[in-house]
Amino acid sequence: MAAHLAFNTRMSAREAIDTLATVGAVAPQPQGRKSLDARMRESEQARLGPDGEKPATGKNALVSKMTSLYDTARGNK
């Protein structure tokens, strides 16, 4: 803005300074798109368990645990 007032107008130095003081600080415009890193840092992280289900209770919990141990021993996912 200061360069524009200095080179492209016929304002005096005092008028240009007053204009800049009136306008105040201007935040720079964002350049292009945000990087993937920046977008990932800003996103909310969802923490889900396997298949996003609630943990089993009672007998179902025992069956789920035994099945999980069996799958681990066999190398299944």
N, CA, C, O and CB atoms as a CASP TS submission, in Angstrom:
PFRMAT TS
TARGET T0000
AUTHOR 0000-0000-0000
METHOD Language model
MODEL 1
PARENT N/A
ATOM      1  N   MET     1       0.832  -1.182   0.000  1.00  0.00           N
ATOM      2  CA  MET     1       0.000   0.000   0.000  1.00  0.00           C
ATOM      3  C   MET     1       0.883   1.255   0.000  1.00  0.00           C
ATOM      4  O   MET     1       0.626   2.212  -0.729  1.00  0.00           O
ATOM      5  CB  MET     1      -0.950  -0.007   1.216  1.00  0.00           C
ATOM      6  N   ALA     2       1.924   1.225   0.830  1.00  0.00           N
ATOM      7  CA  ALA     2       2.817   2.384   0.897  1.00  0.00           C
ATOM      8  C   ALA     2       3.499   2.622  -0.444  1.00  0.00           C
ATOM      9  O   ALA     2       3.628   3.765  -0.884  1.00  0.00           O
ATOM     10  CB  ALA     2       3.870   2.190   1.998  1.00  0.00           C
ATOM     11  N   ALA     3       3.934   1.549  -1.093  1.00  0.00           N
ATOM     12  CA  ALA     3       4.590   1.690  -2.396  1.00  0.00           C
ATOM     13  C   ALA     3       3.616   2.257  -3.422  1.00  0.00           C
ATOM     14  O   ALA     3       4.000   3.094  -4.239  1.00  0.00           O
ATOM     15  CB  ALA     3       5.142   0.332  -2.878  1.00  0.00           C
ATOM     16  N   HIS     4       2.384   1.822  -3.391  1.00  0.00           N
ATOM     17  CA  HIS     4       1.373   2.340  -4.321  1.00  0.00           C
ATOM     18  C   HIS     4       1.177   3.836  -4.101  1.00  0.00           C
ATOM     19  O   HIS     4       1.152   4.605  -5.062  1.00  0.00           O
ATOM     20  CB  HIS     4       0.026   1.590  -4.145  1.00  0.00           C
ATOM     21  N   LEU     5       1.039   4.253  -2.848  1.00  0.00           N
ATOM     22  CA  LEU     5       0.856   5.677  -2.565  1.00  0.00           C
ATOM     23  C   LEU     5       2.079   6.489  -2.975  1.00  0.00           C
ATOM     24  O   LEU     5       1.943   7.621  -3.438  1.00  0.00           O
ATOM     25  CB  LEU     5       0.564   5.889  -1.080  1.00  0.00           C
ATOM     26  N   ALA     6       3.265   5.925  -2.809  1.00  0.00           N
ATOM     27  CA  ALA     6       4.492   6.654  -3.130  1.00  0.00           C
ATOM     28  C   ALA     6       4.700   6.815  -4.630  1.00  0.00           C
ATOM     29  O   ALA     6       5.101   7.885  -5.089  1.00  0.00           O
ATOM     30  CB  ALA     6       5.683   5.948  -2.528  1.00  0.00           C
ATOM     31  N   PHE     7       4.432   5.762  -5.396  1.00  0.00           N
ATOM     32  CA  PHE     7       4.790   5.787  -6.815  1.00  0.00           C
ATOM     33  C   PHE     7       3.624   6.046  -7.761  1.00  0.00           C
ATOM     34  O   PHE     7       3.850   6.463  -8.897  1.00  0.00           O
ATOM     35  CB  PHE     7       5.425   4.500  -7.179  1.00  0.00           C
ATOM     36  N   ASN     8       2.403   5.816  -7.339  1.00  0.00           N
ATOM     37  CA  ASN     8       1.272   5.919  -8.262  1.00  0.00           C
ATOM     38  C   ASN     8       0.297   7.044  -7.930  1.00  0.00           C
ATOM     39  O   ASN     8      -0.740   7.154  -8.585  1.00  0.00           O
ATOM     40  CB  ASN     8       0.532   4.625  -8.284  1.00  0.00           C
ATOM     41  N   THR     9       0.584   7.868  -6.956  1.00  0.00           N
ATOM     42  CA  THR     9      -0.289   8.999  -6.634  1.00  0.00           C
ATOM     43  C   THR     9       0.553  10.263  -6.521  1.00  0.00           C
ATOM     44  O   THR     9       1.783  10.215  -6.506  1.00  0.00           O
ATOM     45  CB  THR     9      -1.077   8.742  -5.315  1.00  0.00           C
ATOM     46  N   ARG    10      -0.137  11.385  -6.443  1.00  0.00           N
ATOM     47  CA  ARG    10       0.561  12.660  -6.280  1.00  0.00           C
ATOM     48  C   ARG    10       0.383  13.185  -4.853  1.00  0.00           C
ATOM     49  O   ARG    10       0.454  14.391  -4.618  1.00  0.00           O
ATOM     50  CB  ARG    10       0.045  13.698  -7.305  1.00  0.00           C
ATOM     51  N   MET    11       0.153  12.278  -3.909  1.00  0.00           N
ATOM     52  CA  MET    11      -0.010  12.686  -2.510  1.00  0.00           C
ATOM     53  C   MET    11       1.321  13.154  -1.944  1.00  0.00           C
ATOM     54  O   MET    11       2.392  12.704  -2.349  1.00  0.00           O
ATOM     55  CB  MET    11      -0.575  11.527  -1.660  1.00  0.00           C
ATOM     56  N   SER    12       1.214  14.073  -0.993  1.00  0.00           N
ATOM     57  CA  SER    12       2.424  14.468  -0.268  1.00  0.00           C
ATOM     58  C   SER    12       2.762  13.355   0.721  1.00  0.00           C
ATOM     59  O   SER    12       1.941  12.478   0.988  1.00  0.00           O
ATOM     60  CB  SER    12       2.231  15.850   0.472  1.00  0.00           C
ATOM     61  N   ALA    13       3.964  13.401   1.252  1.00  0.00           N
ATOM     62  CA  ALA    13       4.379  12.379   2.219  1.00  0.00           C
ATOM     63  C   ALA    13       3.458  12.396   3.433  1.00  0.00           C
ATOM     64  O   ALA    13       3.078  11.337   3.933  1.00  0.00           O
ATOM     65  CB  ALA    13       5.845  12.602   2.656  1.00  0.00           C
ATOM     66  N   ARG    14       3.091  13.594   3.917  1.00  0.00           N
ATOM     67  CA  ARG    14       2.227  13.719   5.092  1.00  0.00           C
ATOM     68  C   ARG    14       0.852  13.100   4.804  1.00  0.00           C
ATOM     69  O   ARG    14       0.313  12.397   5.659  1.00  0.00           O
ATOM     70  CB  ARG    14       2.077  15.210   5.504  1.00  0.00           C
ATOM     71  N   GLU    15       0.277  13.345   3.622  1.00  0.00           N
ATOM     72  CA  GLU    15      -1.032  12.778   3.271  1.00  0.00           C
ATOM     73  C   GLU    15      -0.955  11.251   3.185  1.00  0.00           C
ATOM     74  O   GLU    15      -1.859  10.551   3.642  1.00  0.00           O
ATOM     75  CB  GLU    15      -1.532  13.363   1.927  1.00  0.00           C
ATOM     76  N   ALA    16       0.118  10.748   2.603  1.00  0.00           N
ATOM     77  CA  ALA    16       0.282   9.293   2.483  1.00  0.00           C
ATOM     78  C   ALA    16       0.408   8.650   3.858  1.00  0.00           C
ATOM     79  O   ALA    16      -0.176   7.595   4.105  1.00  0.00           O
ATOM     80  CB  ALA    16       1.517   8.954   1.626  1.00  0.00           C
ATOM     81  N   ILE    17       1.167   9.277   4.757  1.00  0.00           N
ATOM     82  CA  ILE    17       1.328   8.744   6.117  1.00  0.00           C
ATOM     83  C   ILE    17      -0.003   8.755   6.844  1.00  0.00           C
ATOM     84  O   ILE    17      -0.347   7.788   7.523  1.00  0.00           O
ATOM     85  CB  ILE    17       2.374   9.557   6.908  1.00  0.00           C
ATOM     86  N   ASP    18      -0.762   9.849   6.710  1.00  0.00           N
ATOM     87  CA  ASP    18      -2.082   9.923   7.348  1.00  0.00           C
ATOM     88  C   ASP    18      -3.025   8.855   6.791  1.00  0.00           C
ATOM     89  O   ASP    18      -3.784   8.240   7.540  1.00  0.00           O
ATOM     90  CB  ASP    18      -2.696  11.322   7.149  1.00  0.00           C
ATOM     91  N   THR    19      -2.973   8.638   5.480  1.00  0.00           N
ATOM     92  CA  THR    19      -3.818   7.609   4.867  1.00  0.00           C
ATOM     93  C   THR    19      -3.457   6.229   5.399  1.00  0.00           C
ATOM     94  O   THR    19      -4.343   5.440   5.726  1.00  0.00           O
ATOM     95  CB  THR    19      -3.682   7.638   3.335  1.00  0.00           C
ATOM     96  N   LEU    20      -2.167   5.933   5.487  1.00  0.00           N
ATOM     97  CA  LEU    20      -1.729   4.633   6.010  1.00  0.00           C
ATOM     98  C   LEU    20      -2.130   4.465   7.472  1.00  0.00           C
ATOM     99  O   LEU    20      -2.511   3.371   7.888  1.00  0.00           O
ATOM    100  CB  LEU    20      -0.206   4.480   5.864  1.00  0.00           C
ATOM    101  N   ALA    21      -2.049   5.534   8.249  1.00  0.00           N
ATOM    102  CA  ALA    21      -2.445   5.457   9.658  1.00  0.00           C
ATOM    103  C   ALA    21      -3.945   5.207   9.781  1.00  0.00           C
ATOM    104  O   ALA    21      -4.384   4.477  10.670  1.00  0.00           O
ATOM    105  CB  ALA    21      -2.059   6.751  10.402  1.00  0.00           C
ATOM    106  N   THR    22      -4.733   5.814   8.886  1.00  0.00           N
ATOM    107  CA  THR    22      -6.184   5.627   8.913  1.00  0.00           C
ATOM    108  C   THR    22      -6.558   4.202   8.523  1.00  0.00           C
ATOM    109  O   THR    22      -7.436   3.595   9.137  1.00  0.00           O
ATOM    110  CB  THR    22      -6.870   6.627   7.976  1.00  0.00           C
ATOM    111  N   VAL    23      -5.894   3.675   7.508  1.00  0.00           N
ATOM    112  CA  VAL    23      -6.190   2.325   7.032  1.00  0.00           C
ATOM    113  C   VAL    23      -5.790   1.299   8.076  1.00  0.00           C
ATOM    114  O   VAL    23      -6.497   0.309   8.264  1.00  0.00           O
ATOM    115  CB  VAL    23      -5.468   2.043   5.704  1.00  0.00           C
ATOM    116  N   GLY    24      -4.680   1.509   8.756  1.00  0.00           N
ATOM    117  CA  GLY    24      -4.206   0.574   9.773  1.00  0.00           C
ATOM    118  C   GLY    24      -3.479  -0.595   9.143  1.00  0.00           C
ATOM    119  O   GLY    24      -3.251  -0.639   7.934  1.00  0.00           O
ATOM    120  N   ALA    25      -3.125  -1.529   9.986  1.00  0.00           N
ATOM    121  CA  ALA    25      -2.394  -2.710   9.519  1.00  0.00           C
ATOM    122  C   ALA    25      -3.332  -3.614   8.734  1.00  0.00           C
ATOM    123  O   ALA    25      -4.450  -3.897   9.165  1.00  0.00           O
ATOM    124  CB  ALA    25      -1.765  -3.481  10.708  1.00  0.00           C
ATOM    125  N   VAL    26      -2.873  -4.049   7.609  1.00  0.00           N
ATOM    126  CA  VAL    26      -3.657  -4.942   6.759  1.00  0.00           C
ATOM    127  C   VAL    26      -3.002  -6.312   6.779  1.00  0.00           C
ATOM    128  O   VAL    26      -1.805  -6.437   6.518  1.00  0.00           O
ATOM    129  CB  VAL    26      -3.767  -4.394   5.298  1.00  0.00           C
ATOM    130  N   ALA    27      -3.783  -7.337   7.089  1.00  0.00           N
ATOM    131  CA  ALA    27      -3.251  -8.703   7.099  1.00  0.00           C
ATOM    132  C   ALA    27      -2.975  -9.140   5.669  1.00  0.00           C
ATOM    133  O   ALA    27      -3.774  -8.862   4.775  1.00  0.00           O
ATOM    134  CB  ALA    27      -4.240  -9.688   7.794  1.00  0.00           C
ATOM    135  N   PRO    28      -1.860  -9.817   5.438  1.00  0.00           N
ATOM    136  CA  PRO    28      -1.565 -10.286   4.086  1.00  0.00           C
ATOM    137  C   PRO    28      -2.592 -11.318   3.630  1.00  0.00           C
ATOM    138  O   PRO    28      -3.084 -12.121   4.423  1.00  0.00           O
ATOM    139  CB  PRO    28      -0.153 -10.883   4.023  1.00  0.00           C
ATOM    140  N   GLN    29      -2.898 -11.277   2.359  1.00  0.00           N
ATOM    141  CA  GLN    29      -3.842 -12.231   1.789  1.00  0.00           C
ATOM    142  C   GLN    29      -3.196 -13.609   1.722  1.00  0.00           C
ATOM    143  O   GLN    29      -2.023 -13.720   1.365  1.00  0.00           O
ATOM    144  CB  GLN    29      -4.306 -11.776   0.385  1.00  0.00           C
ATOM    145  N   PRO    30      -3.942 -14.662   2.060  1.00  0.00           N
ATOM    146  CA  PRO    30      -3.370 -16.006   1.964  1.00  0.00           C
ATOM    147  C   PRO    30      -3.021 -16.332   0.512  1.00  0.00           C
ATOM    148  O   PRO    30      -3.782 -16.039  -0.410  1.00  0.00           O
ATOM    149  CB  PRO    30      -4.353 -17.058   2.529  1.00  0.00           C
ATOM    150  N   GLN    31      -1.881 -16.929   0.340  1.00  0.00           N
ATOM    151  CA  GLN    31      -1.404 -17.261  -0.992  1.00  0.00           C
ATOM    152  C   GLN    31      -1.786 -18.689  -1.350  1.00  0.00           C
ATOM    153  O   GLN    31      -1.294 -19.634  -0.735  1.00  0.00           O
ATOM    154  CB  GLN    31       0.113 -17.073  -1.085  1.00  0.00           C
ATOM    155  N   GLY    32      -2.641 -18.851  -2.320  1.00  0.00           N
ATOM    156  CA  GLY    32      -2.983 -20.182  -2.818  1.00  0.00           C
ATOM    157  C   GLY    32      -3.691 -21.048  -1.796  1.00  0.00           C
ATOM    158  O   GLY    32      -4.286 -20.551  -0.840  1.00  0.00           O
ATOM    159  N   ARG    33      -3.619 -22.332  -2.011  1.00  0.00           N
ATOM    160  CA  ARG    33      -4.263 -23.303  -1.127  1.00  0.00           C
ATOM    161  C   ARG    33      -3.355 -23.666   0.029  1.00  0.00           C
ATOM    162  O   ARG    33      -2.133 -23.540  -0.047  1.00  0.00           O
ATOM    163  CB  ARG    33      -4.652 -24.560  -1.899  1.00  0.00           C
ATOM    164  N   LYS    34      -3.985 -24.121   1.104  1.00  0.00           N
ATOM    165  CA  LYS    34      -3.216 -24.613   2.245  1.00  0.00           C
ATOM    166  C   LYS    34      -2.612 -25.962   1.880  1.00  0.00           C
ATOM    167  O   LYS    34      -3.164 -26.712   1.076  1.00  0.00           O
ATOM    168  CB  LYS    34      -4.108 -24.728   3.523  1.00  0.00           C
ATOM    169  N   SER    35      -1.482 -26.248   2.481  1.00  0.00           N
ATOM    170  CA  SER    35      -0.852 -27.544   2.232  1.00  0.00           C
ATOM    171  C   SER    35      -1.657 -28.641   2.923  1.00  0.00           C
ATOM    172  O   SER    35      -2.468 -28.359   3.805  1.00  0.00           O
ATOM    173  CB  SER    35       0.622 -27.549   2.727  1.00  0.00           C
ATOM    174  N   LEU    36      -1.435 -29.868   2.529  1.00  0.00           N
ATOM    175  CA  LEU    36      -2.123 -31.000   3.147  1.00  0.00           C
ATOM    176  C   LEU    36      -1.782 -31.073   4.628  1.00  0.00           C
ATOM    177  O   LEU    36      -2.652 -31.362   5.450  1.00  0.00           O
ATOM    178  CB  LEU    36      -1.747 -32.319   2.442  1.00  0.00           C
ATOM    179  N   ASP    37      -0.518 -30.814   4.980  1.00  0.00           N
ATOM    180  CA  ASP    37      -0.116 -30.824   6.392  1.00  0.00           C
ATOM    181  C   ASP    37      -0.944 -29.837   7.204  1.00  0.00           C
ATOM    182  O   ASP    37      -1.425 -30.172   8.286  1.00  0.00           O
ATOM    183  CB  ASP    37       1.379 -30.493   6.528  1.00  0.00           C
ATOM    184  N   ALA    38      -1.110 -28.632   6.693  1.00  0.00           N
ATOM    185  CA  ALA    38      -1.864 -27.605   7.417  1.00  0.00           C
ATOM    186  C   ALA    38      -3.319 -28.018   7.574  1.00  0.00           C
ATOM    187  O   ALA    38      -3.901 -27.841   8.644  1.00  0.00           O
ATOM    188  CB  ALA    38      -1.774 -26.254   6.691  1.00  0.00           C
ATOM    189  N   ARG    39      -3.910 -28.566   6.521  1.00  0.00           N
ATOM    190  CA  ARG    39      -5.312 -28.994   6.610  1.00  0.00           C
ATOM    191  C   ARG    39      -5.477 -30.160   7.571  1.00  0.00           C
ATOM    192  O   ARG    39      -6.475 -30.219   8.290  1.00  0.00           O
ATOM    193  CB  ARG    39      -5.840 -29.384   5.231  1.00  0.00           C
ATOM    194  N   MET    40      -4.523 -31.093   7.603  1.00  0.00           N
ATOM    195  CA  MET    40      -4.621 -32.237   8.515  1.00  0.00           C
ATOM    196  C   MET    40      -4.472 -31.794   9.968  1.00  0.00           C
ATOM    197  O   MET    40      -5.141 -32.334  10.849  1.00  0.00           O
ATOM    198  CB  MET    40      -3.554 -33.288   8.172  1.00  0.00           C
ATOM    199  N   ARG    41      -3.590 -30.807  10.228  1.00  0.00           N
ATOM    200  CA  ARG    41      -3.417 -30.312  11.596  1.00  0.00           C
ATOM    201  C   ARG    41      -4.683 -29.644  12.109  1.00  0.00           C
ATOM    202  O   ARG    41      -4.979 -29.718  13.302  1.00  0.00           O
ATOM    203  CB  ARG    41      -2.251 -29.331  11.662  1.00  0.00           C
ATOM    204  N   GLU    42      -5.437 -28.992  11.225  1.00  0.00           N
ATOM    205  CA  GLU    42      -6.638 -28.269  11.631  1.00  0.00           C
ATOM    206  C   GLU    42      -7.859 -29.169  11.764  1.00  0.00           C
ATOM    207  O   GLU    42      -8.836 -28.787  12.409  1.00  0.00           O
ATOM    208  CB  GLU    42      -6.928 -27.174  10.646  1.00  0.00           C
ATOM    209  N   SER    43      -7.823 -30.345  11.170  1.00  0.00           N
ATOM    210  CA  SER    43      -9.014 -31.195  11.187  1.00  0.00           C
ATOM    211  C   SER    43      -9.165 -31.899  12.524  1.00  0.00           C
ATOM    212  O   SER    43      -8.188 -32.151  13.229  1.00  0.00           O
ATOM    213  CB  SER    43      -8.953 -32.223  10.061  1.00  0.00           C
ATOM    214  N   GLU    44     -10.400 -32.209  12.855  1.00  0.00           N
ATOM    215  CA  GLU    44     -10.677 -32.931  14.095  1.00  0.00           C
ATOM    216  C   GLU    44     -10.409 -34.412  13.866  1.00  0.00           C
ATOM    217  O   GLU    44     -10.879 -34.990  12.886  1.00  0.00           O
ATOM    218  CB  GLU    44     -12.145 -32.697  14.572  1.00  0.00           C
ATOM    219  N   GLN    45      -9.661 -35.015  14.763  1.00  0.00           N
ATOM    220  CA  GLN    45      -9.291 -36.415  14.619  1.00  0.00           C
ATOM    221  C   GLN    45     -10.339 -37.307  15.267  1.00  0.00           C
ATOM    222  O   GLN    45     -10.628 -37.164  16.455  1.00  0.00           O
ATOM    223  CB  GLN    45      -7.910 -36.676  15.234  1.00  0.00           C
ATOM    224  N   ALA    46     -10.896 -38.206  14.513  1.00  0.00           N
ATOM    225  CA  ALA    46     -11.859 -39.164  15.051  1.00  0.00           C
ATOM    226  C   ALA    46     -11.103 -40.404  15.512  1.00  0.00           C
ATOM    227  O   ALA    46     -10.311 -40.971  14.759  1.00  0.00           O
ATOM    228  CB  ALA    46     -12.947 -39.533  13.990  1.00  0.00           C
ATOM    229  N   ARG    47     -11.342 -40.814  16.723  1.00  0.00           N
ATOM    230  CA  ARG    47     -10.676 -42.000  17.281  1.00  0.00           C
ATOM    231  C   ARG    47     -11.705 -43.120  17.374  1.00  0.00           C
ATOM    232  O   ARG    47     -12.522 -43.148  18.295  1.00  0.00           O
ATOM    233  CB  ARG    47     -10.040 -41.697  18.694  1.00  0.00           C
ATOM    234  N   LEU    48     -11.662 -44.024  16.434  1.00  0.00           N
ATOM    235  CA  LEU    48     -12.600 -45.136  16.411  1.00  0.00           C
ATOM    236  C   LEU    48     -11.875 -46.438  16.667  1.00  0.00           C
ATOM    237  O   LEU    48     -10.709 -46.603  16.306  1.00  0.00           O
ATOM    238  CB  LEU    48     -13.340 -45.194  15.077  1.00  0.00           C
ATOM    239  N   GLY    49     -12.572 -47.349  17.289  1.00  0.00           N
ATOM    240  CA  GLY    49     -12.043 -48.688  17.474  1.00  0.00           C
ATOM    241  C   GLY    49     -12.331 -49.499  16.226  1.00  0.00           C
ATOM    242  O   GLY    49     -12.796 -48.950  15.228  1.00  0.00           O
ATOM    243  N   PRO    50     -12.064 -50.797  16.264  1.00  0.00           N
ATOM    244  CA  PRO    50     -12.368 -51.640  15.107  1.00  0.00           C
ATOM    245  C   PRO    50     -13.841 -51.534  14.740  1.00  0.00           C
ATOM    246  O   PRO    50     -14.714 -51.782  15.572  1.00  0.00           O
ATOM    247  CB  PRO    50     -11.996 -53.105  15.392  1.00  0.00           C
ATOM    248  N   ASP    51     -14.112 -51.171  13.515  1.00  0.00           N
ATOM    249  CA  ASP    51     -15.461 -51.023  12.971  1.00  0.00           C
ATOM    250  C   ASP    51     -16.285 -49.969  13.697  1.00  0.00           C
ATOM    251  O   ASP    51     -17.491 -49.885  13.462  1.00  0.00           O
ATOM    252  CB  ASP    51     -16.178 -52.341  13.026  1.00  0.00           C
ATOM    253  N   GLY    52     -15.703 -49.183  14.548  1.00  0.00           N
ATOM    254  CA  GLY    52     -16.405 -48.106  15.222  1.00  0.00           C
ATOM    255  C   GLY    52     -17.517 -48.567  16.138  1.00  0.00           C
ATOM    256  O   GLY    52     -18.467 -47.818  16.368  1.00  0.00           O
ATOM    257  N   GLU    53     -17.431 -49.771  16.666  1.00  0.00           N
ATOM    258  CA  GLU    53     -18.485 -50.307  17.525  1.00  0.00           C
ATOM    259  C   GLU    53     -18.170 -50.048  18.988  1.00  0.00           C
ATOM    260  O   GLU    53     -17.020 -49.812  19.359  1.00  0.00           O
ATOM    261  CB  GLU    53     -18.668 -51.808  17.283  1.00  0.00           C
ATOM    262  N   LYS    54     -19.216 -50.097  19.820  1.00  0.00           N
ATOM    263  CA  LYS    54     -19.027 -50.008  21.264  1.00  0.00           C
ATOM    264  C   LYS    54     -18.466 -51.340  21.749  1.00  0.00           C
ATOM    265  O   LYS    54     -18.745 -52.380  21.151  1.00  0.00           O
ATOM    266  CB  LYS    54     -20.370 -49.655  21.998  1.00  0.00           C
ATOM    267  N   PRO    55     -17.678 -51.323  22.826  1.00  0.00           N
ATOM    268  CA  PRO    55     -17.133 -52.582  23.337  1.00  0.00           C
ATOM    269  C   PRO    55     -18.246 -53.511  23.827  1.00  0.00           C
ATOM    270  O   PRO    55     -19.242 -53.074  24.403  1.00  0.00           O
ATOM    271  CB  PRO    55     -16.138 -52.307  24.474  1.00  0.00           C
ATOM    272  N   ALA    56     -18.046 -54.789  23.580  1.00  0.00           N
ATOM    273  CA  ALA    56     -19.034 -55.788  23.997  1.00  0.00           C
ATOM    274  C   ALA    56     -19.001 -55.958  25.514  1.00  0.00           C
ATOM    275  O   ALA    56     -17.994 -55.680  26.165  1.00  0.00           O
ATOM    276  CB  ALA    56     -18.772 -57.144  23.296  1.00  0.00           C
ATOM    277  N   THR    57     -20.123 -56.421  26.058  1.00  0.00           N
ATOM    278  CA  THR    57     -20.206 -56.661  27.502  1.00  0.00           C
ATOM    279  C   THR    57     -20.695 -58.079  27.750  1.00  0.00           C
ATOM    280  O   THR    57     -21.322 -58.695  26.887  1.00  0.00           O
ATOM    281  CB  THR    57     -21.147 -55.630  28.188  1.00  0.00           C
ATOM    282  N   GLY    58     -20.404 -58.582  28.926  1.00  0.00           N
ATOM    283  CA  GLY    58     -20.891 -59.905  29.324  1.00  0.00           C
ATOM    284  C   GLY    58     -20.282 -61.021  28.506  1.00  0.00           C
ATOM    285  O   GLY    58     -19.082 -61.022  28.229  1.00  0.00           O
ATOM    286  N   LYS    59     -21.129 -61.987  28.116  1.00  0.00           N
ATOM    287  CA  LYS    59     -20.657 -63.144  27.345  1.00  0.00           C
ATOM    288  C   LYS    59     -20.130 -62.728  25.980  1.00  0.00           C
ATOM    289  O   LYS    59     -19.188 -63.328  25.462  1.00  0.00           O
ATOM    290  CB  LYS    59     -21.781 -64.165  27.175  1.00  0.00           C
ATOM    291  N   ASN    60     -20.737 -61.703  25.404  1.00  0.00           N
ATOM    292  CA  ASN    60     -20.263 -61.233  24.100  1.00  0.00           C
ATOM    293  C   ASN    60     -18.832 -60.706  24.185  1.00  0.00           C
ATOM    294  O   ASN    60     -18.062 -60.842  23.234  1.00  0.00           O
ATOM    295  CB  ASN    60     -21.192 -60.140  23.559  1.00  0.00           C
ATOM    296  N   ALA    61     -18.476 -60.107  25.318  1.00  0.00           N
ATOM    297  CA  ALA    61     -17.113 -59.612  25.498  1.00  0.00           C
ATOM    298  C   ALA    61     -16.124 -60.766  25.517  1.00  0.00           C
ATOM    299  O   ALA    61     -15.052 -60.680  24.918  1.00  0.00           O
ATOM    300  CB  ALA    61     -16.999 -58.795  26.793  1.00  0.00           C
ATOM    301  N   LEU    62     -16.481 -61.847  26.203  1.00  0.00           N
ATOM    302  CA  LEU    62     -15.607 -63.019  26.268  1.00  0.00           C
ATOM    303  C   LEU    62     -15.425 -63.627  24.883  1.00  0.00           C
ATOM    304  O   LEU    62     -14.309 -63.975  24.495  1.00  0.00           O
ATOM    305  CB  LEU    62     -16.177 -64.069  27.240  1.00  0.00           C
ATOM    306  N   VAL    63     -16.517 -63.754  24.141  1.00  0.00           N
ATOM    307  CA  VAL    63     -16.439 -64.315  22.784  1.00  0.00           C
ATOM    308  C   VAL    63     -15.574 -63.422  21.899  1.00  0.00           C
ATOM    309  O   VAL    63     -14.744 -63.922  21.139  1.00  0.00           O
ATOM    310  CB  VAL    63     -17.859 -64.472  22.169  1.00  0.00           C
ATOM    311  N   SER    64     -15.760 -62.112  21.989  1.00  0.00           N
ATOM    312  CA  SER    64     -14.970 -61.181  21.177  1.00  0.00           C
ATOM    313  C   SER    64     -13.490 -61.278  21.515  1.00  0.00           C
ATOM    314  O   SER    64     -12.643 -61.268  20.621  1.00  0.00           O
ATOM    315  CB  SER    64     -15.458 -59.743  21.380  1.00  0.00           C
ATOM    316  N   LYS    65     -13.178 -61.372  22.800  1.00  0.00           N
ATOM    317  CA  LYS    65     -11.784 -61.461  23.231  1.00  0.00           C
ATOM    318  C   LYS    65     -11.142 -62.759  22.740  1.00  0.00           C
ATOM    319  O   LYS    65     -10.021 -62.740  22.233  1.00  0.00           O
ATOM    320  CB  LYS    65     -11.689 -61.369  24.761  1.00  0.00           C
ATOM    321  N   MET    66     -11.836 -63.870  22.887  1.00  0.00           N
ATOM    322  CA  MET    66     -11.294 -65.159  22.447  1.00  0.00           C
ATOM    323  C   MET    66     -11.119 -65.176  20.928  1.00  0.00           C
ATOM    324  O   MET    66     -10.125 -65.699  20.424  1.00  0.00           O
ATOM    325  CB  MET    66     -12.218 -66.316  22.892  1.00  0.00           C
ATOM    326  N   THR    67     -12.073 -64.611  20.207  1.00  0.00           N
ATOM    327  CA  THR    67     -11.965 -64.548  18.746  1.00  0.00           C
ATOM    328  C   THR    67     -10.768 -63.694  18.346  1.00  0.00           C
ATOM    329  O   THR    67     -10.029 -64.042  17.425  1.00  0.00           O
ATOM    330  CB  THR    67     -13.263 -63.979  18.121  1.00  0.00           C
ATOM    331  N   SER    68     -10.582 -62.580  19.039  1.00  0.00           N
ATOM    332  CA  SER    68      -9.451 -61.702  18.758  1.00  0.00           C
ATOM    333  C   SER    68      -8.124 -62.416  19.010  1.00  0.00           C
ATOM    334  O   SER    68      -7.202 -62.315  18.202  1.00  0.00           O
ATOM    335  CB  SER    68      -9.539 -60.434  19.610  1.00  0.00           C
ATOM    336  N   LEU    69      -8.026 -63.134  20.126  1.00  0.00           N
ATOM    337  CA  LEU    69      -6.803 -63.884  20.435  1.00  0.00           C
ATOM    338  C   LEU    69      -6.544 -64.972  19.400  1.00  0.00           C
ATOM    339  O   LEU    69      -5.404 -65.178  18.984  1.00  0.00           O
ATOM    340  CB  LEU    69      -6.896 -64.504  21.832  1.00  0.00           C
ATOM    341  N   TYR    70      -7.599 -65.667  18.985  1.00  0.00           N
ATOM    342  CA  TYR    70      -7.474 -66.710  17.963  1.00  0.00           C
ATOM    343  C   TYR    70      -6.973 -66.105  16.649  1.00  0.00           C
ATOM    344  O   TYR    70      -6.057 -66.635  16.019  1.00  0.00           O
ATOM    345  CB  TYR    70      -8.834 -67.427  17.744  1.00  0.00           C
ATOM    346  N   ASP    71      -7.587 -64.988  16.248  1.00  0.00           N
ATOM    347  CA  ASP    71      -7.184 -64.340  15.001  1.00  0.00           C
ATOM    348  C   ASP    71      -5.732 -63.870  15.069  1.00  0.00           C
ATOM    349  O   ASP    71      -4.997 -63.977  14.088  1.00  0.00           O
ATOM    350  CB  ASP    71      -8.108 -63.154  14.695  1.00  0.00           C
ATOM    351  N   THR    72      -5.320 -63.353  16.222  1.00  0.00           N
ATOM    352  CA  THR    72      -3.942 -62.905  16.387  1.00  0.00           C
ATOM    353  C   THR    72      -2.974 -64.078  16.267  1.00  0.00           C
ATOM    354  O   THR    72      -1.934 -63.963  15.618  1.00  0.00           O
ATOM    355  CB  THR    72      -3.763 -62.206  17.741  1.00  0.00           C
ATOM    356  N   ALA    73      -3.313 -65.199  16.887  1.00  0.00           N
ATOM    357  CA  ALA    73      -2.455 -66.385  16.835  1.00  0.00           C
ATOM    358  C   ALA    73      -2.357 -66.933  15.413  1.00  0.00           C
ATOM    359  O   ALA    73      -1.306 -67.429  15.006  1.00  0.00           O
ATOM    360  CB  ALA    73      -2.985 -67.471  17.780  1.00  0.00           C
ATOM    361  N   ARG    74      -3.438 -66.844  14.668  1.00  0.00           N
ATOM    362  CA  ARG    74      -3.463 -67.353  13.291  1.00  0.00           C
ATOM    363  C   ARG    74      -2.887 -66.358  12.288  1.00  0.00           C
ATOM    364  O   ARG    74      -2.605 -66.719  11.145  1.00  0.00           O
ATOM    365  CB  ARG    74      -4.886 -67.704  12.896  1.00  0.00           C
ATOM    366  N   GLY    75      -2.712 -65.103  12.713  1.00  0.00           N
ATOM    367  CA  GLY    75      -2.185 -64.089  11.793  1.00  0.00           C
ATOM    368  C   GLY    75      -3.261 -63.412  10.975  1.00  0.00           C
ATOM    369  O   GLY    75      -2.952 -62.711  10.012  1.00  0.00           O
ATOM    370  N   ASN    76      -4.518 -63.605  11.336  1.00  0.00           N
ATOM    371  CA  ASN    76      -5.622 -62.930  10.642  1.00  0.00           C
ATOM    372  C   ASN    76      -5.800 -61.536  11.213  1.00  0.00           C
ATOM    373  O   ASN    76      -5.419 -61.254  12.350  1.00  0.00           O
ATOM    374  CB  ASN    76      -6.943 -63.740  10.765  1.00  0.00           C
ATOM    375  N   LYS    77      -6.381 -60.682  10.407  1.00  0.00           N
ATOM    376  CA  LYS    77      -6.640 -59.319  10.885  1.00  0.00           C
ATOM    377  C   LYS    77      -8.003 -59.240  11.504  1.00  0.00           C
ATOM    378  O   LYS    77      -8.409 -58.174  11.967  1.00  0.00           O
ATOM    379  CB  LYS    77      -6.521 -58.303   9.752  1.00  0.00           C
TER
END
